[in-house]
Amino acid sequence: MAGRVVVLGVFNADTTYRAERMPRIGETLRGLGFALGPGGKGSNQAVAAGRLGAEVTIITRLGKDAFAEMALDLWRGAGVTPAVTRSPEGHTGAAFIFVEAATGDNAIIIAPGAAAELSPADLDANAATIRAADVFLTQLEQPLAAAARGLALAREAGVATILNPAPGRELPADLLRLCDYVTPNETEAEAMTGIAVADAEGARAAADALLGLGAGAAVITLGERGVFWRAPGIAELVPAMAPGPVAETVGAGDAFNGGFATGLARGLAPREALRFASAVAGISVTRPGAAASMPVLAEVEALLARG
């Protein structure tokens, strides 16, 4: 069973510059490296699910420019169906990423462009697709009203709902009540609850707070420590999987969320879907890049078979 996943989210073209330091205003520096590649949490998660064999649709907005063609080519290769509004008056999302060569520290500017215009009307226009899905997945890179409408449409139709609350911020309880699963990392969980997640005790306290705010279940990703899963009657740490040395953690959270959505859409029980997602994320960090690091289903099944 492939399962049907609908993702609401953003595509960004990531332009990454490496230099010794940031230039001052009016100054020009010689860079040490440059890369251009696909990004945006929604797009990354859709690609992850598509490569795992799910029937995936992404709802978003793009401009009519070269970066839009990059997005469409990426989705075509991953088997993702675009439900996209093209905005000739707005550009496709782009991100400027500065990387300090000596430390690897970064600074980022995101210009969402057309995706900043995503609204409840975009979700209403795709209501039939959402209602036919097994899982609806969204994040917080697009306007909150659009995410809320998508979650509401899915909930009304009995579709499983996942909110990956990134970037992290405090959210209204009426939004969280639309979520079967909320999947923050440690930083995002603290931003939502005010509770530091430095250990298992903090993870449980933050997860309890999220359930108290109305979420059906809290899934707090803890990096190499695994995933803390909290639902009524359940409080469990699902171990991480480490199939090889870590090359880069960029996109690991997106791999996890795309994998979790796919696992649920395939009919796996929540714990097995979390284990499936952990395998997806574990493989992704052994490779550089975000979308480029997402594994295919056979790789994940092979890792799971190893126990």
Secondary structure, DSSP 8 states (H G I E B T S, - for coil): ---EEEEE---EEEEEEEESS---TT-----SEEEEEEE-HHHHHHHHHHHTT-EEEEEEEEESSHHHHHHHHHHHHHTEEEEEEEETTS---EEEEEEETTT--EEEEEE-GGGGG--HHHHHHTHHHHHT-SEEEE-SSS-HHHHHHHHHHHHHTT-EEEE---S-----HHHHTT-SEE--BHHHHHHHHS---SSHHHHHHHHHHHHHTT-S-EEEE-GGG-EEEEETTEEEEE-----S-----TTHHHHHHHHHHHHHHTT--HHHHHHHHHHHHHHHTTSSSSGGG---HHHHHHHHHT-
